[in-house]
């Protein structure tokens, strides 16, 4: 099954409206991103009494694609929405929802820029320019307030083992851009 470069939710609502807009902007602004995925689901697998948590993207037909570091997908990004989503309610007005979010980006540095400089700081700067200033959102906003690079922080909340960890050292890199996303509920 061929996977679309920008795999978006059909008929988005609430935070998916913000995420799909950000996906479009990331895809336009960062041509080295091979896949720009939406919000990952946290799946739990238990093997020999040990629970493992993995980020997965639903690709249709009851199939999921694991978002752990892996060179077969090329350079990719995905979102994580954390609990809770706070709701600001006022009589006669639309609900405003706010949620902590993360954008996780995994790349093979040999495929970015000229492929020789492998400048991690340049990549972070390019992503920050998109996220904090380059977004053209009609409904809501997303602001990045922190950037993580250590494997245990980039994949915080998920189980990452030594095999996956090898895909986060040179020539590979991974980042987690954390912040806050806000959206107003549609009018009824």
C-alpha positions as CSV (number, residue, x, y, z in Angstrom):
1,X,0.0,0.0,0.0
2,X,1.5,3.3,-1.1
3,X,1.4,5.9,1.7
4,X,0.5,9.5,0.9
5,X,3.2,12.1,1.6
6,X,0.8,14.1,3.7
7,X,-1.6,11.6,5.2
8,X,-4.5,13.7,6.6
9,X,-7.7,12.9,8.5
10,X,-10.8,13.0,6.3
11,X,-13.5,15.4,7.5
12,X,-11.3,17.0,10.3
13,X,-12.9,18.5,13.4
14,X,-11.5,20.4,16.4
15,X,-7.7,19.7,16.7
16,X,-7.5,17.8,13.5
17,X,-8.4,21.0,11.7
18,X,-5.3,22.7,13.2
19,X,-3.1,19.6,12.6
20,X,-4.1,19.2,8.9
21,X,-3.3,22.9,8.3
22,X,0.1,22.5,10.0
23,X,0.7,19.3,8.0
24,X,0.1,21.3,4.7
25,X,2.5,24.0,5.8
26,X,5.2,21.6,6.9
27,X,4.9,19.7,3.6
28,X,5.2,23.0,1.6
29,X,8.0,24.4,3.7
30,X,10.2,21.4,4.3
31,X,10.7,19.5,1.0
32,X,13.0,17.0,2.7
33,X,10.1,15.6,4.8
34,X,9.1,12.4,2.9
35,X,6.0,11.9,5.1
36,X,4.0,14.4,7.2
37,X,1.6,12.3,9.3
38,X,-1.2,13.5,11.6
39,X,-1.9,12.6,15.2
40,X,-0.5,9.2,16.4
41,X,-2.4,6.8,18.5
42,X,-0.7,5.2,21.5
43,X,-1.0,1.5,21.1
44,X,-0.2,-1.0,23.9
45,X,1.3,-4.4,23.2
46,X,2.0,-6.9,25.9
47,X,4.6,-9.6,25.4
48,X,5.7,-12.0,28.1
49,X,4.0,-9.7,30.7
50,X,5.9,-6.6,29.5
51,X,3.9,-3.7,28.2
52,X,5.3,-1.7,25.3
53,X,3.8,1.6,24.1
54,X,4.2,2.6,20.5
55,X,3.0,5.6,18.4
56,X,1.0,4.5,15.4
57,X,-0.7,6.2,12.5
58,X,-4.0,4.7,11.2
59,X,-3.5,4.2,7.4
60,X,-6.9,2.6,6.6
61,X,-8.3,-0.9,6.3
62,X,-7.7,-1.6,10.0
63,X,-3.9,-1.1,9.5
64,X,-1.5,0.9,11.5
65,X,2.0,2.2,10.8
66,X,4.4,2.3,13.7
67,X,6.2,5.7,14.1
68,X,9.3,4.4,15.9
69,X,12.6,5.5,14.3
70,X,13.1,3.5,11.1
71,X,14.9,4.3,7.9
72,X,12.3,2.6,5.7
73,X,9.8,5.5,6.0
74,X,12.4,8.2,5.1
75,X,12.2,11.5,6.9
76,X,8.9,11.8,8.7
77,X,6.9,13.8,11.3
78,X,3.8,13.1,13.4
79,X,1.9,14.7,16.2
80,X,1.1,13.6,19.7
81,X,-1.8,15.3,21.6
82,X,-1.5,15.0,25.4
83,X,-4.2,14.8,28.1
84,X,-6.0,16.8,29.1
85,X,-7.6,19.0,26.5
86,X,-8.9,21.9,28.5
87,X,-12.3,23.4,27.6
88,X,-13.2,27.0,28.2
89,X,-16.9,27.3,28.1
90,X,-19.1,30.4,28.3
91,X,-22.9,30.5,27.7
92,X,-23.7,31.6,24.2
93,X,-20.2,31.3,22.9
94,X,-18.2,28.6,21.2
95,X,-16.1,26.3,23.3
96,X,-12.3,27.0,23.1
97,X,-10.2,23.9,23.6
98,X,-6.5,23.9,24.5
99,X,-4.2,20.9,24.5
100,X,-0.5,20.2,25.0
101,X,1.0,18.9,21.8
102,X,4.2,17.5,20.4
103,X,5.5,17.4,16.9
104,X,8.0,14.5,16.5
105,X,10.4,14.7,13.5
106,X,12.8,11.9,12.5
107,X,15.3,12.5,9.7
108,X,18.3,11.0,8.0
109,X,20.7,14.0,8.0
110,X,22.4,12.8,4.8
111,X,19.2,13.7,2.9
112,X,18.8,17.2,4.3
113,X,20.5,20.2,2.6
114,X,23.7,19.2,0.7
115,X,23.9,15.9,2.6
116,X,27.4,16.8,3.9
117,X,27.0,19.4,6.6
118,X,24.5,17.5,8.7
119,X,23.6,20.6,10.7
120,X,21.1,19.7,13.4
121,X,20.7,23.3,14.5
122,X,19.8,24.4,11.0
123,X,17.1,21.7,10.8
124,X,15.7,22.8,14.2
125,X,15.8,26.4,13.1
126,X,13.9,25.5,9.8
127,X,11.2,23.7,11.8
128,X,10.9,26.4,14.4
129,X,10.5,29.1,11.6
130,X,7.5,27.1,10.3
131,X,5.9,26.3,13.7
132,X,6.4,29.7,15.3
133,X,5.7,32.2,12.5
134,X,5.2,30.3,9.3
135,X,1.8,28.8,10.0
136,X,-1.3,30.2,8.2
137,X,-4.1,28.8,10.3
138,X,-7.7,29.8,9.8
139,X,-9.0,28.0,12.9
140,X,-6.8,27.9,16.0
141,X,-3.1,28.2,16.6
142,X,-0.1,26.1,17.6
143,X,2.9,27.5,19.5
144,X,6.2,25.6,20.2
145,X,7.7,26.3,23.6
146,X,10.4,23.6,24.0
147,X,12.6,21.3,21.8
148,X,14.0,18.0,22.9
149,X,16.7,15.8,21.3
150,X,17.5,13.0,23.6
151,X,15.9,9.7,22.6
152,X,14.1,9.2,25.9
153,X,12.6,12.7,25.6
154,X,11.8,12.6,21.9
155,X,9.8,9.4,22.4
156,X,8.5,10.3,25.8
157,X,5.5,8.1,26.7
158,X,6.6,5.4,24.3
159,X,8.8,2.4,24.7
160,X,12.1,2.7,22.8
161,X,14.7,0.0,22.8
162,X,18.3,-0.2,21.8
163,X,17.5,-1.1,18.2
164,X,15.2,1.9,17.8
165,X,17.8,4.1,19.6
166,X,20.4,3.4,17.0
167,X,18.2,5.3,14.5
168,X,18.6,8.4,16.6
169,X,22.4,8.7,16.4
170,X,24.4,10.1,13.5
171,X,23.7,10.2,10.6
172,X,20.1,10.2,12.0
173,X,18.4,12.8,14.2
174,X,15.1,13.1,16.0
175,X,13.4,16.1,17.6
176,X,10.3,16.7,19.7
177,X,8.8,20.2,19.5
178,X,6.4,20.7,22.4
179,X,3.9,23.4,22.8
180,X,0.2,24.3,23.1
181,X,-2.5,24.0,20.4
182,X,-5.8,25.9,20.6
183,X,-9.0,25.6,18.6
184,X,-12.4,27.1,18.7
185,X,-15.4,24.7,18.3
186,X,-17.3,25.2,15.0
187,X,-20.5,27.1,15.3
188,X,-23.7,25.0,15.3
